[in-house]
Amino acid sequence: MKNGCWLGHNLDFVSNRLFISEERIGRLEMSIKSLLFQIIGDKLNLVHVRALAGVVGQILSLQSVLGKIVSRMSRYMYKCILTQASWNALVKVSTEAVAG
């Protein structure tokens, strides 16, 4: 076996490398676009904390391929999530999180 796919990662055993599948990249892009559409559509930059947490989770799950930069680039989004006490609440997305 020279190549494999596991949890949205493409494994190349010949070159000993790990890649992100195109399908997974596409899903993440759609999630980010949807979230940005919600943020831009709301004058107060409010979105459901579940939606923001879903995107952050998808981004953080890429850390095995992209490295620690993933945590640094998503830290402002994570801070927005931590401000809420309920998963059903709305959260204000900061300008730093959008630029993130």
Backbone atoms as SQL, in Angstrom:
CREATE TABLE atoms (id INTEGER PRIMARY KEY, chain TEXT, resi INTEGER, resn TEXT, atom TEXT, x REAL, y REAL, z REAL);
INSERT INTO atoms VALUES
  (1, 'A', 1, 'MET', 'N', 0.848, -1.177, 0.000),
  (2, 'A', 1, 'MET', 'CA', 0.000, 0.000, 0.000),
  (3, 'A', 1, 'MET', 'C', 0.898, 1.247, 0.000),
  (4, 'A', 2, 'LYS', 'N', 0.732, 2.073, -1.033),
  (5, 'A', 2, 'LYS', 'CA', 1.557, 3.271, -1.168),
  (6, 'A', 2, 'LYS', 'C', 0.839, 4.523, -0.681),
  (7, 'A', 3, 'ASN', 'N', -0.481, 4.540, -0.818),
  (8, 'A', 3, 'ASN', 'CA', -1.279, 5.694, -0.430),
  (9, 'A', 3, 'ASN', 'C', -2.502, 5.223, 0.335),
  (10, 'A', 4, 'GLY', 'N', -3.019, 6.107, 1.174),
  (11, 'A', 4, 'GLY', 'CA', -4.230, 5.801, 1.909),
  (12, 'A', 4, 'GLY', 'C', -4.958, 7.072, 2.274),
  (13, 'A', 5, 'CYS', 'N', -6.188, 6.919, 2.710),
  (14, 'A', 5, 'CYS', 'CA', -6.987, 8.065, 3.150),
  (15, 'A', 5, 'CYS', 'C', -7.570, 7.725, 4.507),
  (16, 'A', 6, 'TRP', 'N', -7.419, 8.640, 5.454),
  (17, 'A', 6, 'TRP', 'CA', -7.923, 8.426, 6.797),
  (18, 'A', 6, 'TRP', 'C', -8.345, 9.754, 7.396),
  (19, 'A', 7, 'LEU', 'N', -9.610, 9.848, 7.802),
  (20, 'A', 7, 'LEU', 'CA', -10.169, 11.042, 8.443),
  (21, 'A', 7, 'LEU', 'C', -9.928, 12.320, 7.632),
  (22, 'A', 8, 'GLY', 'N', -10.089, 12.224, 6.329),
  (23, 'A', 8, 'GLY', 'CA', -9.915, 13.393, 5.477),
  (24, 'A', 8, 'GLY', 'C', -8.480, 13.763, 5.200),
  (25, 'A', 9, 'HIS', 'N', -7.552, 12.887, 5.576),
  (26, 'A', 9, 'HIS', 'CA', -6.138, 13.105, 5.298),
  (27, 'A', 9, 'HIS', 'C', -5.680, 12.078, 4.264),
  (28, 'A', 10, 'ASN', 'N', -4.915, 12.529, 3.311),
  (29, 'A', 10, 'ASN', 'CA', -4.316, 11.623, 2.342),
  (30, 'A', 10, 'ASN', 'C', -2.917, 11.279, 2.830),
  (31, 'A', 11, 'LEU', 'N', -2.662, 10.002, 2.942),
  (32, 'A', 11, 'LEU', 'CA', -1.382, 9.518, 3.448),
  (33, 'A', 11, 'LEU', 'C', -0.550, 9.000, 2.286),
  (34, 'A', 12, 'ASP', 'N', 0.660, 9.483, 2.173),
  (35, 'A', 12, 'ASP', 'CA', 1.593, 9.021, 1.148),
  (36, 'A', 12, 'ASP', 'C', 2.731, 8.318, 1.872),
  (37, 'A', 13, 'PHE', 'N', 2.713, 6.988, 1.819),
  (38, 'A', 13, 'PHE', 'CA', 3.699, 6.199, 2.555),
  (39, 'A', 13, 'PHE', 'C', 5.057, 6.159, 1.868),
  (40, 'A', 14, 'VAL', 'N', 5.096, 6.467, 0.579),
  (41, 'A', 14, 'VAL', 'CA', 6.367, 6.460, -0.146),
  (42, 'A', 14, 'VAL', 'C', 7.213, 7.661, 0.275),
  (43, 'A', 15, 'SER', 'N', 6.598, 8.846, 0.243),
  (44, 'A', 15, 'SER', 'CA', 7.332, 10.058, 0.606),
  (45, 'A', 15, 'SER', 'C', 7.190, 10.394, 2.092),
  (46, 'A', 16, 'ASN', 'N', 6.399, 9.585, 2.808),
  (47, 'A', 16, 'ASN', 'CA', 6.206, 9.792, 4.244),
  (48, 'A', 16, 'ASN', 'C', 5.598, 11.162, 4.532),
  (49, 'A', 17, 'ARG', 'N', 4.535, 11.491, 3.785),
  (50, 'A', 17, 'ARG', 'CA', 3.894, 12.799, 3.921),
  (51, 'A', 17, 'ARG', 'C', 2.399, 12.635, 4.174),
  (52, 'A', 18, 'LEU', 'N', 1.831, 13.684, 4.740),
  (53, 'A', 18, 'LEU', 'CA', 0.416, 13.743, 5.067),
  (54, 'A', 18, 'LEU', 'C', -0.169, 14.964, 4.369),
  (55, 'A', 19, 'PHE', 'N', -1.299, 14.765, 3.667),
  (56, 'A', 19, 'PHE', 'CA', -1.946, 15.847, 2.925),
  (57, 'A', 19, 'PHE', 'C', -3.409, 15.948, 3.342),
  (58, 'A', 20, 'ILE', 'N', -4.014, 17.105, 3.082),
  (59, 'A', 20, 'ILE', 'CA', -5.437, 17.311, 3.325),
  (60, 'A', 20, 'ILE', 'C', -6.169, 16.987, 2.034),
  (61, 'A', 21, 'SER', 'N', -7.260, 16.233, 2.135),
  (62, 'A', 21, 'SER', 'CA', -8.004, 15.858, 0.929),
  (63, 'A', 21, 'SER', 'C', -8.718, 17.072, 0.338),
  (64, 'A', 22, 'GLU', 'N', -8.916, 17.034, -0.966),
  (65, 'A', 22, 'GLU', 'CA', -9.611, 18.119, -1.673),
  (66, 'A', 22, 'GLU', 'C', -11.032, 18.274, -1.144),
  (67, 'A', 23, 'GLU', 'N', -11.673, 17.158, -0.834),
  (68, 'A', 23, 'GLU', 'CA', -13.042, 17.185, -0.312),
  (69, 'A', 23, 'GLU', 'C', -13.097, 17.950, 1.007),
  (70, 'A', 24, 'ARG', 'N', -12.133, 17.683, 1.853),
  (71, 'A', 24, 'ARG', 'CA', -12.092, 18.349, 3.154),
  (72, 'A', 24, 'ARG', 'C', -11.819, 19.840, 3.008),
  (73, 'A', 25, 'ILE', 'N', -10.948, 20.202, 2.109),
  (74, 'A', 25, 'ILE', 'CA', -10.668, 21.616, 1.843),
  (75, 'A', 25, 'ILE', 'C', -11.929, 22.304, 1.326),
  (76, 'A', 26, 'GLY', 'N', -12.631, 21.636, 0.429),
  (77, 'A', 26, 'GLY', 'CA', -13.873, 22.192, -0.121),
  (78, 'A', 26, 'GLY', 'C', -14.931, 22.416, 0.948),
  (79, 'A', 27, 'ARG', 'N', -15.096, 21.448, 1.857),
  (80, 'A', 27, 'ARG', 'CA', -16.066, 21.596, 2.948),
  (81, 'A', 27, 'ARG', 'C', -15.695, 22.764, 3.856),
  (82, 'A', 28, 'LEU', 'N', -14.414, 22.899, 4.149),
  (83, 'A', 28, 'LEU', 'CA', -13.966, 24.000, 5.004),
  (84, 'A', 28, 'LEU', 'C', -14.199, 25.341, 4.322),
  (85, 'A', 29, 'GLU', 'N', -13.891, 25.424, 3.041),
  (86, 'A', 29, 'GLU', 'CA', -14.122, 26.672, 2.308),
  (87, 'A', 29, 'GLU', 'C', -15.597, 27.054, 2.331),
  (88, 'A', 30, 'MET', 'N', -16.483, 26.093, 2.122),
  (89, 'A', 30, 'MET', 'CA', -17.921, 26.377, 2.142),
  (90, 'A', 30, 'MET', 'C', -18.369, 26.822, 3.535),
  (91, 'A', 31, 'SER', 'N', -17.840, 26.198, 4.568),
  (92, 'A', 31, 'SER', 'CA', -18.193, 26.585, 5.940),
  (93, 'A', 31, 'SER', 'C', -17.733, 28.003, 6.245),
  (94, 'A', 32, 'ILE', 'N', -16.529, 28.334, 5.820),
  (95, 'A', 32, 'ILE', 'CA', -16.003, 29.691, 6.048),
  (96, 'A', 32, 'ILE', 'C', -16.820, 30.714, 5.275),
  (97, 'A', 33, 'LYS', 'N', -17.129, 30.431, 4.017),
  (98, 'A', 33, 'LYS', 'CA', -17.932, 31.361, 3.211),
  (99, 'A', 33, 'LYS', 'C', -19.311, 31.571, 3.823),
  (100, 'A', 34, 'SER', 'N', -19.928, 30.496, 4.299),
  (101, 'A', 34, 'SER', 'CA', -21.243, 30.601, 4.926),
  (102, 'A', 34, 'SER', 'C', -21.181, 31.448, 6.190),
  (103, 'A', 35, 'LEU', 'N', -20.159, 31.218, 7.002),
  (104, 'A', 35, 'LEU', 'CA', -20.003, 31.981, 8.238),
  (105, 'A', 35, 'LEU', 'C', -19.756, 33.465, 7.932),
  (106, 'A', 36, 'LEU', 'N', -18.888, 33.746, 6.976),
  (107, 'A', 36, 'LEU', 'CA', -18.626, 35.141, 6.607),
  (108, 'A', 36, 'LEU', 'C', -19.880, 35.819, 6.062),
  (109, 'A', 37, 'PHE', 'N', -20.687, 35.088, 5.303),
  (110, 'A', 37, 'PHE', 'CA', -21.940, 35.626, 4.784),
  (111, 'A', 37, 'PHE', 'C', -22.860, 36.008, 5.934),
  (112, 'A', 38, 'GLN', 'N', -22.924, 35.162, 6.965),
  (113, 'A', 38, 'GLN', 'CA', -23.749, 35.459, 8.143),
  (114, 'A', 38, 'GLN', 'C', -23.222, 36.676, 8.891),
  (115, 'A', 39, 'ILE', 'N', -21.904, 36.763, 9.029),
  (116, 'A', 39, 'ILE', 'CA', -21.297, 37.882, 9.759),
  (117, 'A', 39, 'ILE', 'C', -21.538, 39.192, 9.011),
  (118, 'A', 40, 'ILE', 'N', -21.300, 39.191, 7.719),
  (119, 'A', 40, 'ILE', 'CA', -21.472, 40.402, 6.915),
  (120, 'A', 40, 'ILE', 'C', -22.938, 40.816, 6.860),
  (121, 'A', 41, 'GLY', 'N', -23.834, 39.833, 6.857),
  (122, 'A', 41, 'GLY', 'CA', -25.275, 40.117, 6.784),
  (123, 'A', 41, 'GLY', 'C', -25.850, 40.688, 8.066),
  (124, 'A', 42, 'ASP', 'N', -25.170, 40.560, 9.165),
  (125, 'A', 42, 'ASP', 'CA', -25.655, 41.057, 10.441),
  (126, 'A', 42, 'ASP', 'C', -24.870, 42.315, 10.811),
  (127, 'A', 43, 'LYS', 'N', -25.579, 43.388, 11.098),
  (128, 'A', 43, 'LYS', 'CA', -24.920, 44.662, 11.408),
  (129, 'A', 43, 'LYS', 'C', -24.060, 44.592, 12.669),
  (130, 'A', 44, 'LEU', 'N', -24.404, 43.721, 13.588),
  (131, 'A', 44, 'LEU', 'CA', -23.679, 43.614, 14.854),
  (132, 'A', 44, 'LEU', 'C', -22.646, 42.493, 14.845),
  (133, 'A', 45, 'ASN', 'N', -22.450, 41.848, 13.703),
  (134, 'A', 45, 'ASN', 'CA', -21.504, 40.728, 13.573),
  (135, 'A', 45, 'ASN', 'C', -21.841, 39.569, 14.509),
  (136, 'A', 46, 'LEU', 'N', -23.135, 39.264, 14.651),
  (137, 'A', 46, 'LEU', 'CA', -23.573, 38.185, 15.522),
  (138, 'A', 46, 'LEU', 'C', -23.831, 36.916, 14.719),
  (139, 'A', 47, 'VAL', 'N', -23.347, 35.796, 15.223),
  (140, 'A', 47, 'VAL', 'CA', -23.635, 34.480, 14.641),
  (141, 'A', 47, 'VAL', 'C', -23.863, 33.503, 15.793),
  (142, 'A', 48, 'HIS', 'N', -24.438, 32.365, 15.491),
  (143, 'A', 48, 'HIS', 'CA', -24.614, 31.339, 16.518),
  (144, 'A', 48, 'HIS', 'C', -23.248, 30.759, 16.877),
  (145, 'A', 49, 'VAL', 'N', -23.040, 30.605, 18.169),
  (146, 'A', 49, 'VAL', 'CA', -21.752, 30.113, 18.652),
  (147, 'A', 49, 'VAL', 'C', -21.458, 28.718, 18.091),
  (148, 'A', 50, 'ARG', 'N', -22.480, 27.906, 17.854),
  (149, 'A', 50, 'ARG', 'CA', -22.274, 26.573, 17.274),
  (150, 'A', 50, 'ARG', 'C', -21.658, 26.658, 15.880),
  (151, 'A', 51, 'ALA', 'N', -22.113, 27.636, 15.090),
  (152, 'A', 51, 'ALA', 'CA', -21.585, 27.793, 13.725),
  (153, 'A', 51, 'ALA', 'C', -20.112, 28.181, 13.768),
  (154, 'A', 52, 'LEU', 'N', -19.789, 29.126, 14.634),
  (155, 'A', 52, 'LEU', 'CA', -18.396, 29.554, 14.766),
  (156, 'A', 52, 'LEU', 'C', -17.529, 28.415, 15.298),
  (157, 'A', 53, 'ALA', 'N', -18.027, 27.695, 16.286),
  (158, 'A', 53, 'ALA', 'CA', -17.264, 26.581, 16.861),
  (159, 'A', 53, 'ALA', 'C', -17.053, 25.471, 15.829),
  (160, 'A', 54, 'GLY', 'N', -18.030, 25.253, 14.959),
  (161, 'A', 54, 'GLY', 'CA', -17.880, 24.244, 13.913),
  (162, 'A', 54, 'GLY', 'C', -16.746, 24.577, 12.963),
  (163, 'A', 55, 'VAL', 'N', -16.654, 25.824, 12.563),
  (164, 'A', 55, 'VAL', 'CA', -15.581, 26.253, 11.657),
  (165, 'A', 55, 'VAL', 'C', -14.226, 26.173, 12.371),
  (166, 'A', 56, 'VAL', 'N', -14.183, 26.634, 13.614),
  (167, 'A', 56, 'VAL', 'CA', -12.930, 26.578, 14.371),
  (168, 'A', 56, 'VAL', 'C', -12.480, 25.127, 14.541),
  (169, 'A', 57, 'GLY', 'N', -13.416, 24.240, 14.804),
  (170, 'A', 57, 'GLY', 'CA', -13.084, 22.825, 14.941),
  (171, 'A', 57, 'GLY', 'C', -12.511, 22.233, 13.668),
  (172, 'A', 58, 'GLN', 'N', -13.102, 22.605, 12.528),
  (173, 'A', 58, 'GLN', 'CA', -12.586, 22.130, 11.246),
  (174, 'A', 58, 'GLN', 'C', -11.170, 22.644, 11.001),
  (175, 'A', 59, 'ILE', 'N', -10.944, 23.899, 11.340),
  (176, 'A', 59, 'ILE', 'CA', -9.618, 24.496, 11.147),
  (177, 'A', 59, 'ILE', 'C', -8.591, 23.827, 12.068),
  (178, 'A', 60, 'LEU', 'N', -8.938, 23.672, 13.345),
  (179, 'A', 60, 'LEU', 'CA', -8.003, 23.077, 14.294),
  (180, 'A', 60, 'LEU', 'C', -7.687, 21.618, 13.968),
  (181, 'A', 61, 'SER', 'N', -8.616, 20.932, 13.319),
  (182, 'A', 61, 'SER', 'CA', -8.366, 19.532, 12.971),
  (183, 'A', 61, 'SER', 'C', -7.313, 19.385, 11.872),
  (184, 'A', 62, 'LEU', 'N', -6.922, 20.482, 11.264),
  (185, 'A', 62, 'LEU', 'CA', -5.887, 20.456, 10.223),
  (186, 'A', 62, 'LEU', 'C', -4.492, 20.645, 10.802),
  (187, 'A', 63, 'GLN', 'N', -4.391, 20.763, 12.107),
  (188, 'A', 63, 'GLN', 'CA', -3.105, 21.036, 12.743),
  (189, 'A', 63, 'GLN', 'C', -2.074, 19.945, 12.472),
  (190, 'A', 64, 'SER', 'N', -2.505, 18.713, 12.301),
  (191, 'A', 64, 'SER', 'CA', -1.548, 17.634, 12.047),
  (192, 'A', 64, 'SER', 'C', -0.823, 17.812, 10.720),
  (193, 'A', 65, 'VAL', 'N', -1.431, 18.539, 9.798),
  (194, 'A', 65, 'VAL', 'CA', -0.810, 18.796, 8.496),
  (195, 'A', 65, 'VAL', 'C', -0.157, 20.175, 8.451),
  (196, 'A', 66, 'LEU', 'N', -0.854, 21.176, 8.969),
  (197, 'A', 66, 'LEU', 'CA', -0.393, 22.561, 8.837),
  (198, 'A', 66, 'LEU', 'C', 0.483, 23.040, 9.992),
  (199, 'A', 67, 'GLY', 'N', 0.418, 22.382, 11.143),
  (200, 'A', 67, 'GLY', 'CA', 1.257, 22.757, 12.270),
  (201, 'A', 67, 'GLY', 'C', 0.600, 23.747, 13.213),
  (202, 'A', 68, 'LYS', 'N', 1.415, 24.292, 14.105),
  (203, 'A', 68, 'LYS', 'CA', 0.945, 25.185, 15.172),
  (204, 'A', 68, 'LYS', 'C', 0.370, 26.499, 14.670),
  (205, 'A', 69, 'ILE', 'N', 0.648, 26.857, 13.441),
  (206, 'A', 69, 'ILE', 'CA', 0.115, 28.107, 12.876),
  (207, 'A', 69, 'ILE', 'C', -1.409, 28.118, 12.920),
  (208, 'A', 70, 'VAL', 'N', -2.005, 26.943, 12.857),
  (209, 'A', 70, 'VAL', 'CA', -3.462, 26.820, 12.889),
  (210, 'A', 70, 'VAL', 'C', -4.007, 27.384, 14.205),
  (211, 'A', 71, 'SER', 'N', -3.383, 27.041, 15.306),
  (212, 'A', 71, 'SER', 'CA', -3.832, 27.548, 16.612),
  (213, 'A', 71, 'SER', 'C', -3.663, 29.052, 16.711),
  (214, 'A', 72, 'ARG', 'N', -2.547, 29.553, 16.244),
  (215, 'A', 72, 'ARG', 'CA', -2.303, 30.999, 16.314),
  (216, 'A', 72, 'ARG', 'C', -3.270, 31.785, 15.443),
  (217, 'A', 73, 'MET', 'N', -3.569, 31.258, 14.260),
  (218, 'A', 73, 'MET', 'CA', -4.437, 31.991, 13.338),
  (219, 'A', 73, 'MET', 'C', -5.913, 31.931, 13.729),
  (220, 'A', 74, 'SER', 'N', -6.291, 30.989, 14.583),
  (221, 'A', 74, 'SER', 'CA', -7.700, 30.872, 14.977),
  (222, 'A', 74, 'SER', 'C', -7.950, 31.302, 16.422),
  (223, 'A', 75, 'ARG', 'N', -6.961, 31.856, 17.090),
  (224, 'A', 75, 'ARG', 'CA', -7.095, 32.184, 18.516),
  (225, 'A', 75, 'ARG', 'C', -8.177, 33.228, 18.790),
  (226, 'A', 76, 'TYR', 'N', -8.362, 34.203, 17.904),
  (227, 'A', 76, 'TYR', 'CA', -9.381, 35.223, 18.140),
  (228, 'A', 76, 'TYR', 'C', -10.785, 34.651, 17.968),
  (229, 'A', 77, 'MET', 'N', -10.941, 33.714, 17.053),
  (230, 'A', 77, 'MET', 'CA', -12.237, 33.047, 16.902),
  (231, 'A', 77, 'MET', 'C', -12.544, 32.238, 18.159),
  (232, 'A', 78, 'TYR', 'N', -11.544, 31.556, 18.680),
  (233, 'A', 78, 'TYR', 'CA', -11.716, 30.758, 19.897),
  (234, 'A', 78, 'TYR', 'C', -12.069, 31.649, 21.078),
  (235, 'A', 79, 'LYS', 'N', -11.472, 32.827, 21.166),
  (236, 'A', 79, 'LYS', 'CA', -11.797, 33.762, 22.249),
  (237, 'A', 79, 'LYS', 'C', -13.261, 34.202, 22.170),
  (238, 'A', 80, 'CYS', 'N', -13.771, 34.386, 20.957),
  (239, 'A', 80, 'CYS', 'CA', -15.187, 34.748, 20.792),
  (240, 'A', 80, 'CYS', 'C', -16.086, 33.634, 21.328),
  (241, 'A', 81, 'ILE', 'N', -15.729, 32.394, 21.052),
  (242, 'A', 81, 'ILE', 'CA', -16.516, 31.250, 21.518),
  (243, 'A', 81, 'ILE', 'C', -16.544, 31.205, 23.043),
  (244, 'A', 82, 'LEU', 'N', -15.412, 31.470, 23.671),
  (245, 'A', 82, 'LEU', 'CA', -15.314, 31.387, 25.132),
  (246, 'A', 82, 'LEU', 'C', -16.138, 32.442, 25.863),
  (247, 'A', 83, 'THR', 'N', -16.602, 33.475, 25.159),
  (248, 'A', 83, 'THR', 'CA', -17.393, 34.515, 25.817),
  (249, 'A', 83, 'THR', 'C', -18.824, 34.080, 26.085),
  (250, 'A', 84, 'GLN', 'N', -19.272, 32.969, 25.511),
  (251, 'A', 84, 'GLN', 'CA', -20.665, 32.542, 25.641),
  (252, 'A', 84, 'GLN', 'C', -20.819, 31.407, 26.645),
  (253, 'A', 85, 'ALA', 'N', -21.948, 31.448, 27.359),
  (254, 'A', 85, 'ALA', 'CA', -22.229, 30.417, 28.361),
  (255, 'A', 85, 'ALA', 'C', -23.068, 29.284, 27.782),
  (256, 'A', 86, 'SER', 'N', -23.673, 29.505, 26.615),
  (257, 'A', 86, 'SER', 'CA', -24.575, 28.511, 26.040),
  (258, 'A', 86, 'SER', 'C', -24.242, 28.266, 24.570),
  (259, 'A', 87, 'TRP', 'N', -24.379, 27.022, 24.132),
  (260, 'A', 87, 'TRP', 'CA', -24.145, 26.693, 22.727),
  (261, 'A', 87, 'TRP', 'C', -25.232, 27.253, 21.823),
  (262, 'A', 88, 'ASN', 'N', -26.374, 27.647, 22.394),
  (263, 'A', 88, 'ASN', 'CA', -27.477, 28.183, 21.599),
  (264, 'A', 88, 'ASN', 'C', -27.429, 29.703, 21.504),
  (265, 'A', 89, 'ALA', 'N', -26.438, 30.323, 22.123),
  (266, 'A', 89, 'ALA', 'CA', -26.344, 31.782, 22.169),
  (267, 'A', 89, 'ALA', 'C', -25.769, 32.344, 20.874),
  (268, 'A', 90, 'LEU', 'N', -25.980, 33.633, 20.703),
  (269, 'A', 90, 'LEU', 'CA', -25.327, 34.369, 19.630),
  (270, 'A', 90, 'LEU', 'C', -24.029, 34.927, 20.167),
  (271, 'A', 91, 'VAL', 'N', -23.043, 35.026, 19.301),
  (272, 'A', 91, 'VAL', 'CA', -21.752, 35.537, 19.708),
  (273, 'A', 91, 'VAL', 'C', -21.344, 36.658, 18.753),
  (274, 'A', 92, 'LYS', 'N', -20.759, 37.711, 19.312),
  (275, 'A', 92, 'LYS', 'CA', -20.242, 38.799, 18.482),
  (276, 'A', 92, 'LYS', 'C', -18.849, 38.390, 17.993),
  (277, 'A', 93, 'VAL', 'N', -18.668, 38.413, 16.699),
  (278, 'A', 93, 'VAL', 'CA', -17.393, 38.037, 16.100),
  (279, 'A', 93, 'VAL', 'C', -16.547, 39.296, 15.947),
  (280, 'A', 94, 'SER', 'N', -15.408, 39.319, 16.583),
  (281, 'A', 94, 'SER', 'CA', -14.546, 40.498, 16.568),
  (282, 'A', 94, 'SER', 'C', -13.905, 40.686, 15.193),
  (283, 'A', 95, 'THR', 'N', -13.449, 41.894, 14.943),
  (284, 'A', 95, 'THR', 'CA', -12.763, 42.169, 13.661),
  (285, 'A', 95, 'THR', 'C', -11.475, 41.374, 13.554),
  (286, 'A', 96, 'GLU', 'N', -10.821, 41.122, 14.696),
  (287, 'A', 96, 'GLU', 'CA', -9.597, 40.296, 14.688),
  (288, 'A', 96, 'GLU', 'C', -9.913, 38.864, 14.280),
  (289, 'A', 97, 'ALA', 'N', -11.059, 38.350, 14.735),
  (290, 'A', 97, 'ALA', 'CA', -11.443, 36.995, 14.382),
  (291, 'A', 97, 'ALA', 'C', -11.762, 36.875, 12.896),
  (292, 'A', 98, 'VAL', 'N', -12.403, 37.877, 12.343),
  (293, 'A', 98, 'VAL', 'CA', -12.732, 37.860, 10.910),
  (294, 'A', 98, 'VAL', 'C', -11.449, 37.946, 10.084),
  (295, 'A', 99, 'ALA', 'N', -10.511, 38.783, 10.515),
  (296, 'A', 99, 'ALA', 'CA', -9.247, 38.936, 9.777),
  (297, 'A', 99, 'ALA', 'C', -8.358, 37.724, 9.951),
  (298, 'A', 100, 'GLY', 'N', -8.506, 37.025, 11.099),
  (299, 'A', 100, 'GLY', 'CA', -7.720, 35.914, 11.559),
  (300, 'A', 100, 'GLY', 'C', -7.092, 35.055, 10.572);
